[in-house]
Amino acid sequence: MAADNEIVILDDDQKEKKDQNSQNTQNEFGQDDFVLLEELAVAPAGSSQDAEDEEEGEQKGKKKLNKKILIIIAAGGGVILLLLIVLITLLLSRGSKKEPAPVLEVPVTTMPKQEPQNYYEINKGRIEEMIAKANVLYDSGNRIEALKIYENVAIYNESLSYYNLGVSQMNQEKFDEALENFKKAISNQEHTDVSALNAAVCALHLNNTELFRYYIDLARAFLTPNSSAYIYYSALVNYYKGYYIEAYHILNSIKDGFYANNANYLKSKILSLIRRDKDAIAALDDLRGYNTNLPMGLLHARLGNYDDALYYLNRVDPLASNIDLAKLARSLVQLKIGTYLTAAEVIGEIHERNATFVASTYPIKAGLKDDYFNINAAQKNFDEKLFFHKNSAFSMLFYYTPYKVFDAKQTIDYIAKGGVSAFVSQGVDADEYLRTSGIISRVNASLSKTIEKAINSELRVANKEFLTLVSEYPGHAILQYDLALSYAQLGDYANAYKHFVISYHLNPKNHLAGVYAVLCAQVAGRDYRQLYAEVSENITNDETLGDANFYNTLLLYLRDNSGALTRWLDEGKDEGDTLKMVFSYISAMILNRKNDAKIYSNSLLGKLPNDILTNILHFLAHNEREDIKEYAKNIQIRFLGANFDLNTLYGGSNIVKEQFVKLLQISGLSDVWRGIILSDLKKERNRADEIRHALAYIDLFTNRHDEAFEIYNYLVHTKKEQDAYTLFLAAVASIGSNRPQNAVAYLELAKLTNPTDPGNKIALGFLYHELGNIPAAVAQYISVGNTDYKSRFFTFHLAN
């Protein structure tokens, strides 16, 4: 009860609702005992500010109250009970030397003296003793026993009043019975104002809006200025009617006295309703005698203070009646920070006990992160280190990695062996050697043409041709390597891993294939321990390599060994090789050795002056992020009207689009470059599909999600481009355009070729969770596990 039943939106990155008018409030309150300290995100900031508009304000308030479950509470010693209850008032007042207000005294009705046999004199000391005992039981977790005592107090004598009996029944959630007793109390003129208030609350629980309005108006009519509770009850009436600002101003006039603590608690609720969460937390901090762990945890969660949120949510009494609410809230926080397995176990446990609780209590909606799709959020949270997150760094390495051409020496050896064999025996062996050399020559000829397409930014075409060649000649190590590299540049790490492994086992001396296989396994979420040991051992046993060689340094980087990067830079072993130079640049940026990074970026730019990614790396090395507005201005100067080779943007590695659009977004140039892409789409009809990929991607970051969805839908279904990365981005567009069912379908297709990708699983978990398929969501969360992996695109918000 009481504060334990508060609910707060658990999202720091949820956009504030543009329309916070009263019709939204109708769905803000769950079916708890009490006022939800919550969806204050969508609650109106107030109602009519003018007394002459009171009738109009009441109409606005009507919609807010249909589902609002509020009983304002006052509890002593941590006991959270309904505020407007005489018994609880006794708890609040026990130990206090102040005389309680007359309306809060326990009413005693005696039978006529002529019938002494039916007369029971009420022993107030005995009642207080029973209440004290109930208080101890309640605090220790014996809720049921405590409620029994409260009920016994209420029926200790039939003459104790209908009012108190109604209060007891409210405690037990017998709202229909409680309502009848409050009606009788009103008829007997027993505390008419608070009886009417409690009757209104019962009507809310019973979903009787008309009855609620009747009793709330009745309560207001009976509030008289000479009542000691007049100010506080006036605030309550305004609060119940949805006039939150009016109620807040009334509560501000209560500085001390019997109702001061209750007033502060109600003020914290209102502050939360109008999104002043920090002020609400401060108000809760000042309270005494209330258990505020749950609302404090929820408010911190909504602010994105997840460590603080978990601190308070973990302190919620495990025997509390609303412990499942606290557990579910904690699980949602854990989903935010990446402990998916821990969250899934609790969500699954709750769902097994109550199949509707998870989906109905905190329904979520999968969404796109503001960091990626909102310029202000992108600027606020921009960090150049994101460009050098491990996955991005790997993608950069793949971009600059050259394709392998055929091994001329191997072909010559085969031909030579054939000639020798023919001279010696003129037998079958010679025919086999010559036949093999002919096959190799044909493969190599096709391979060369396909490599040419790859380096000319026709990567998707090249990938398909590589795949065809591999199906014909699966034992060709170089062909397997080039196919794997094309997959890696397209962002399909599962298939890249598969073919790098094959290439490596066909030729264990190709250490780069082995290292890249380990790298792809890490990104794709595969177990790579055995492969890592094998590759590491082969590198160690290669006498042509030194200790701090490129391959070994890469392996150590996979294990987050920054010392290996330092040694690599200090020994300066790039030797003019572009790939090694890029790795040196990345190492310098990771270690914040900007002077070194500038040197390497200058060398790269000298080699590739019109390359988009090279220009991005050069810009990052020569500019500081300290003033984001100045940083954005520098991006505009560098990239507005720049003469780049746009082929890599259209048909090259995915990393080019990702990094370029990221810079365009924070600089405000996205729409400018979108116009350039649209112009090229009209002119370059022969490359239309490649350009569409770039257009759809930039549409995602300019909030044109419907347009992006249409393009990806066309590419997937009409052009049959069903690689895992395209399917994933189609799911992103689906969520952005509010098509969750389409997003599920695209992600399930992506999983067929990339089953271990954690990004797919997390997104599917959120989507199944949104659609109410909790077991399917739990299965996805469990398969991700507790990880430091963060989804680049997806998050979730509370649906209400």
N, C-alpha and C positions, 0 to 999 in steps of 0.2 A: 504494500500500500504506500501511500504517500510518495515521498521522493524517490522511492525505489522503482516507481513506475514511469519515470520520465523517459522521453524518447527525443533524440536529437539527430538531425541529418549528419551522417558520418563522412562528410566529404569536404575537403579543403579546396578542391578545384572545381566544385559545382558552380555554375554560373548563377548569380542571383536572378530570381524570377523578375522579368520586366513588369509583369502585371501582378501586383500583390493585393488585389482587391478582395473583397470579402467572399466572393463565390468560391475561391480556392480553399478557404478554411474548412469547408464542409468535409473534406477528406483528410484533414490533418490529424485527426485524433483516432487512435486505435481503441480497442475495447478494453482498456485498463481501468483501474480503480480511480483514475485521476487525471488531472491536467497533464498533458504531455509537454515536457519542457523542450519543444522540438520544433517541428516543421515550421518552426518559426520562420524558416526560410521562405515559406510561401504564405505565411499569415499576413494580414494587412497590418500596416503600421498604426492604424487607428481607425476611427470611424468619424462620424460627424463631430466637428469641433464647435458647432454652434448649437446653442440650446434650442433655437427656433427650428433647427433641422432635425430634432430628435426623432421624429417619426420616420424620416428618411433613413436616419442612422440605424434605427431599429430594424428596418427592412434589410439593410446591409448585414446587420448582425445575425439575422435569422439563418442565413445560409451557413454562417460559421458554426452554428451550434448543433447542426443535425447529428454529428458524430462526436462532438466534443465531450470527453468524459472527464469531468472535473469535480473533484471534491477538495476544497482547500483545507490544508491539514495543519494541525498544531500538535506537536508531540513533545513529551518531556523525556529526557534521558535516552534519546535515540529512537523512541517508539514512534512509528510513523502511522498515525491514525487520522481519520477525517477531522478537518479543522472545526467544522460546525457541530461538534459533539460535546455534550456536557461532560461525559465521562472523561474525554481526553483533556478537556479544560481543567478537570481536577488534576490530571497528571501534570499539565503545564504549571498549575499553580501550587503543586505540593512543594513544600519547603519554602514557599515565598511568603513574605510577611505582608505583601500587599493584599488588600481585600479584593476578591474578584468582583467583576461587575454583576449586578443582580440578575441579569438575564442568563448568566451562566451557572447560577446555582442549581443544584439538583432539585427539581420540583417535587414536593411531597404532597400527595393528596390522601387525606385520611377519610375513613368511613364515618358516618354519623355516630355520635357517642351512645345513642340508644342501642346500638348493635355492637357491643364491645367484643363479642366473640369473633367478629370479622375484622377487628381493628388490629393493625400491626404497626407499632411505632418504629420508624426508620432510625436505625443507628448509623449516623453519618461516619462515625469513627470506624465502624465495622466495614462500611462501604469503601472508605479510603484504604483500609488494610487490604481488602480484596483487590482493589485496583493496583496497589503497590505490588502485590504478589503477581498479578497478571502482567505488570510491567516487567518484572524480572524474567518471567517465563518468555515474554515476547522478545526481550533483548537476547536471551540465550538461545532463541531459535524455536522454542516450543509454541509456534503460532496457534496451533489448534487448541491447545490447552488454555492459552491466554484468551482466545476468543470465547471459549466456554465460560470462563470466569466473567468476562465482560457481559455475556448474555445472562449469567446468573445474577449479576448486579442489576441488570435491567429488569429482570423478573423477580427480584428479591421480594418484592411485594407488588401485587397487581396495581397498587395505587401509586407506584413510582412514576407513572405518567406514560402516555402514549408516545410522547416525544422521545424519551430515553429508550423505549422499546424499539422505536423506529431506527434510532441511531445504532443500536446493537444489531438489528437486522441488516442495516447497511454494511456494517463491518463484515457480515457473513455473506454479503452480496445477494441478500434476499430482497431485491429492490421492489418487487411487487407488494410484498408484505409490509415493507418499510413505508411505502407510499400510503398504504391504507392507514397506518398508525399516525403518520404525519397529518393526514386529512383529519383524523379524530382530534389530534392535538390542536390543529387550527380551529376546529369547531369548538373546542374547550378553551380557546384563547390561551393556549400554553405556548409561550415564546413564539408568537405568530410569525415574526420576521424570519428567524432562523429555521423554524419549521417549514416555512414556505420555501426558503432557500434549499433545504435538504430535499423537499418534495420535488423541486425543479431538477435537482441532480438525479433523483431516482427516475424522473421522466426521461432524462437524457439517456440513462442506461437502458431504459425500456424503448428507446427510439420513438418517443411520443413528442414530437416537436410542438404541437399545439398545446399540450398539457404543460410542457416546459415554459412556454411563453406566458401561460396563465399564471403559474406559480412565481415566476421571476418578477412579473409585474405586481403580483400580490405582495411579495417580499418588499419591493420598493415602496409600495403604498404604506406599509406598516413601519417603515423606518422613520423614526421621529427624532428631531434634533436633540431632544432631551435624553435620548438613549446614550449610554456610555460607549456603546459599540457603533454608534451612528456612522462615524467616518469610515471605519474599517468595513462595515457591512455595505456602505454605499459603494466603496471601491469594488467589493465582491460582486455586487449587482452589475456594475459597469463591465467588470471583467467577464461575467457570465454572458452578458449581452453582446460581447465582442468589442466593446469600446475600450480598447487597451490603453490608448494614450490618455483618455480621461481617467481611467483607473490608476494609471501610473502617477498622474499629477496629484490625485487624491492621496495615494499612498505616501507621496513625498511629504505630505503635511504631518505624517505620524512620525515623530522624532524619537519618542520614548514612550514608556508606559506598557500596559499589559499586551497590546497588540503590535508593538514595534518589531519583534522578531518575525511574527507572521507576515507583517507588511513587507519586510525585507525579502522574505522568501517569495512572496507573490511578485514583488518587483523584479526579482531575478528571472522569473518566468516571462514577464512581459519584455524585459530586455532581450531575452533569447528570441522571443517572437519577432522582434523588430531588427534582428540580426546584429545586435550589439553584444556579441558573444563575450568579448573581453570584459565588458562591464557586468555582464551576467555572472561571469566567473568571480569577479571581485565581490559582487553582492553575496554569492554563496560562501565565499571565504569569510565573510563577516558574521555568518550565522552561527548560532550555538543551539545545540539540542536537536539538530536535524542530521539525518544520515544523508549526506550529499554526494556520496561516492559515485553513484550512477549518473546523476545529471552532470557532475563535474567531468566524468570520463567522456560522456557524450559531447559535451561542449568542446572539450579539448580535441576530440576526434574531428568535429566539424571544422575546427580551425586548422587541422592538419598537424597538431601537436601529438603525434602518435605515441611517443614514449610516455608523455604525461597521461594520455588517454588510457593506455594500458595500466599505468600505475593505479589509477583510480578504479578502473573496471575490475582489476584483480583483487581489490579490497572489498568488493561487494560481498556481503554475507552469503556464503554458499547455501545457507538454510533459508534465505529470503524467499518469499513467495514468488518474486519475479526474477529469480536467478537465471532462468532460461533467457530472459530478455537481456540480462547483463552478458551472459555467455555469447549470445548471438551478436551483440554489439561488439564484443571483444574479437569475435571471429572475423567480422567485417574489417576491423582495423588490421588484423593480421593479414587479410587478403591484400590490403593496401601496401603493407610493408614487405610482402613476398613470402611469408611463412604459410604457404598454401596448404601444406600437409597438416599442420597443426590446426588451422582453421577448418579444413575439411572434416577432420575427425570429430570436432565438436558439432559442426553443422549436421553431419550425418547422424550423430547420436541424438540430437534434438529432433530431427526429422523422423527418426524411428519411433520416438515416443508420441509425436504429434505431427501428423503428415501435413497439416496446414499452417503450422506455426511459423516456419521460416519464411515461406512465400508471402504470408499475409501480414506478418509483423513488420518486417523490413523488406518489402519488395524493392529490388534494385533494377536499374536500367543501365545496360552497357553503353558506354559513350566513348568519345574521342578526347584525348588529353588536350587541355587548353594550350599547353606548351607548344604543341605542334600546329594548332589550328587557330590560334588567336595571337595577333601581332603584339599586343600589350603583354600578354602572359609570356610569349616567346622572348621578348626583350627583357622582361623582369627576371626570367629564369635562365637566360642565356649564359652558357659557360663554354668557352672554347675547348675545355677539356672533353666536352661531349664529342668533338670531332675526333678525339683520340681514345675514345672508349675502345676496349679491346676488339669488339666486333668491327667497328669502323676502321681501326688500324689494320685488321686482317684484310678487309675489303680493299684498302689502299694498296696493300702488298700484292694482292691478286691483280689489281688494275695495272700495276707496273711490271708484273711478271711476264716475260716473253714466252711465246709459244715455242715448242720444240719442233724443229724441222727433221726431215729424215736423216738417218745416219748413213752417209755415203760410204764410210769405211765398211759398215756391215754388208752393204750391197756388193762392194768390190770383193770382200772376203768370200761371199757366197759364189760369185762368178769365178774367182780364182780357184776355189776348191773344186768347182765343177770342171774346170779345164784340166786340172791335175788328174782328177778321177777319170776323165775321159781319155787322157793320154795313157794312164796306167792300165785300165781294165776295159774301157769302152762299155761299162756295165750300167746297171740300173741306178747306181748311186749318182752318177753324173747327171742323168736325167732329172733326178730329184733335186739336186743342187741348182741346176739351171732353171727348173720350174720355180723353185723358191725365190731365186733372184728376180725372176720376171714378175712374180706376185708382189715382191717388195717394191719393185720399181713402179708398178701400177698404183699400189697403195700410196707410195710417197708422192706420186704425181697428183693424186686426188687430195692428199693431205695438204700439199703446198697451196692448191687453189682454195681450199677451205680456210686455211690459216690466213690467206690474203683477205678473205671476207671478214674474218674475225678482227683483224687489225684495222680494217676499213670501216669498223663500227656497224657491221651487219651481223651482230653477235648471235641473234636468235636464229638466223639462217644458218650460220656456221655451226651452231650447236646441233641443229637437226642433221646437218651433213656429217658432222663428227659421229653422231649416234648411228647413222646409217652405216658408216664405214666400220665402226666398232662391231656392229652386228655381223658384218661380213668377215672381219679379221680381228676377232677378240683377243688374239695373242700378241698383238702389236703394242708394245709397252709405250711408245711415244704417242700413238693414237689414243690410247687410254688416258695418258697424261693430259693431252690437249683437250679431250672431251671433258675431263674433270675440271680443268681450268676454266673452260667456257661455262660450266655449271656454276662454279664458284663466283665468276664475275656476274652471273645472272642472279646470284643470291640463293641458289638451290644447294645448300650445303650438304643435305642428305645424299643427293646423287653425286656431288663432288667428292664426298668422303668415299663412296663406294668405288668410284673409278680411280681415285688416287691410290687406294689400297691395292687395287688390281695392278695398276702400273708399277707400284713399288715392289710387289711380289714378283712381277715379271722381270724387274731390273732393280735389285736391292741397292745397287750403287747410285741410283738416283735419289740421293738423300732429300732433295727438296720435295719429291713426291711423298716420301714418308713423313716429313715434317708437316706438309700441308694436309695429309690425311689425318694426322693427330689434331691439327688446328680445326679442321672441319668437324671432326668428331666432337670436340669441345663445344663449338658453336651449336651443333645440332643436338646436343644433349646425350650423346652416346658414351658408353663406357670405353675409354681409350687407354686404360692402364697397361694392358698387355702390349698393345701396339706401341705405346710410348717407350716401354722398356726395350722392345725389339729395335725400334728406330735409334734410340739412344745408344744401344750397344753397338750397332753397326757403324754409327758415326765415331764412337770412341775407338773402334778397331780399325778405322780407316787411317793408315799411317800417312796419307797425303795431307791430312787435315791437322791443324794445331788445336790446342785446347779451347781457345776463345774463337772458334770458327763461327761462321754465319749460321750454320744449321744448329749447332749446339746452343748458340745464343737465343735463337728463335724458340727452341724447346724450353729453355729456362724462362723466357718471357711468358710462355704459356702458363708457367707455374708462378707468375707474378714476382719473379726475381729481378728487382730493379737494379741490383748490384751487377747483374750480367749486362744490362744496358749501359751502365756507367763504364764498365771495362771495355765494352765494344767501342764507345765513343772515344775513350782515352787512347785506345790503341789505333783508332782511325783506319779501319780495314775495308772501307768501301772500294778503294782503288779505282774510282771512276765508273764502277758498275752501277747502272741506274737503279736496279732493285735494291742493292745494298745501300746506295745513297739515300733512297727513300726510307729505308729502315733506320739509317742514322738520323735522318730528319725527325722521324716519329719518336725515336728514343730521346732526342734533344727536347722535343716539345713535352713529352711525358715527364722528363726530369726538370722541366722549366729552365733549360739551358738555352735561352732565346738567342744568344749570340751565335752559338753553334748552329741552331736551327736556321738563322738568317743565311749563314754561309752555304748550307746545304740547299736551301730553297733558291738561292741565287744561281747555284750550279744547275739545278733542275730547270729553272726558268730559261736559262741559256740554252739548254737542250730542246725544250718544248715550249716555246714562247706563246703559242696560240692555244695551248691545251687548257681546258677549263679547270680541271682538278689541280694542275700544276700552279695555275694562277691563284687558286684558293689557298693552297699550301703556302705560297709566297706571301699572300695577304695576312694570313694568320700569324706568320712568323714576324712580320714587320708592324703589327698593330696590337695595341693593348686594349682590353675590354673595360678599363676602369670607368669610363663615362660611356654608357651604352648609347646615348644619343649621338655623341661624337663618333663612336665606333660605327653606328649605322650610317652616318654621313660619309665616312671614309669608304664604306662599302659602295655607296652610291657613286662616289667619285671614281672608284676603281672599275665597277662593273656596269655602269650605265653607258650603253653605246660601245662596249668593248668589242673588238674584232676577234671573236673566238671561233674555233672550229666546232660548230654545233653538232656535227655528226656523232661525237661521243655522247652528247646529251640525249640524242634521239635513239641511237642504236647501239651504244656502247655499254660499259659496265654500269650496274645500278648505282654504284657509289657516286658517280658523277651527278646524277639527278638528286640524290639524297643530300649531298653536301652543298650543291649549288642552290637548291631551293631553300635549304635551311638559312643560308646567308641572305637570299632574296627576301625571305619572310621578315627577318628582323630589321631589314633596311627599308621595307616598304616598296620594293621593286618587283614584287611578284606579278602585279597586274601589268606592268610594263613589259616584262619578259613573256608573259602569257600572250600579249598582243603580237610579239615577235614570232612566237611559236605558231599562233593561228595564221599569221601571214605565210609562214613557210609551209604550213599544211595545205594552203590553197595553191602554192606554187609547185611543191615537190610531190606530185601525185604518185610517183613511183616509190616513194618512201613514206606514204601516208600512214601506214600502220605503225611504223617506228615512231613517227612524230606524234601519233595519237597516245602512245605510251607516256611521252613527256608531258603532253597536254593534260591527260587525266591525272598525272601525279601532281602537277602544279595546281590543278583544280581542287585537289584535296586541301591544299594549303591556302586557298583563297575562299574557302567555305562554299565552293560550288560543288557540293557533294552529289546533287542530282545529276549534274553534267558528267561528273567523274563516273558515277554509277552507269550511266548510259554507255560511255565509252568502253569501260571494262566489260560490261555485259556483251557488247558487240565483239570485242576482242576474244572473249572466252567462248561465246556460243557460235558466232559467225566465222571468225578466223581460226577457231580451235587452238588458241594460244592458252594452254592450260598448264603452264609451269606453275610450281608452287608459289612463286613470288607474285605473279600476276593474279592468281586466285586469292592470295592473301590481301593484296591491295583492293581487289574487288569486294572483299569482305569489309575492309575499312570504309570504302565508299558506301556500302550497304548500310552500315551502322550510322554513318554520317547523314544518310538520307532517310533514316528511320525505317529500315527494312531488315529487321532482325532475322526473319526467316531466311531471307536470301543470304545473309551473312553466315548463318549456320551451314547452309548448303555449300557455299564457296569454301569455307574452312574445312568441312568434311572432305571435299574433293582435294584440297591442298594436303590434308593428312595422308591421303593415299600414296603420295609420292614423297612426303616429308613427315613421316609419322612421329618423329621424336622432337620436332621443333616446339620449344616451350611457348613461343609467341602464339602459335595456333591453339595450343591447349588452354592457355590463359584466356584468350578471347572466347573460345568455346565454353569454358567454365562460366564466364560472365553471362554469355548469351543464354545458356541452358538455365542458369540461375534466374535470369530475367523472365524467361518463359515458364518458370515454375517447375521445371524438371530438375528437382533438387538432387536425386540420385545421380543423374548424368553429370551435373555440375560438380558434385563431390568427386566423381571418378576422374574428371579432368584435373581438378585441384590436386588430388593425390598423385596423379601421374607426373605433375610438375615437381612436387615435393617442396621442401623448404630451401629456397635458393636466393641468391642475390640478383638473379635475372629480373630485369624490369622491362615490362612491355613498352615498346617505343610509342605505340599508338593508343592502346586501349586503357580505359579505366572504367569505373562504374560510379553511379550516383544513386542515392535513394530515390525511388520512383515518385514518392509524394513530396 
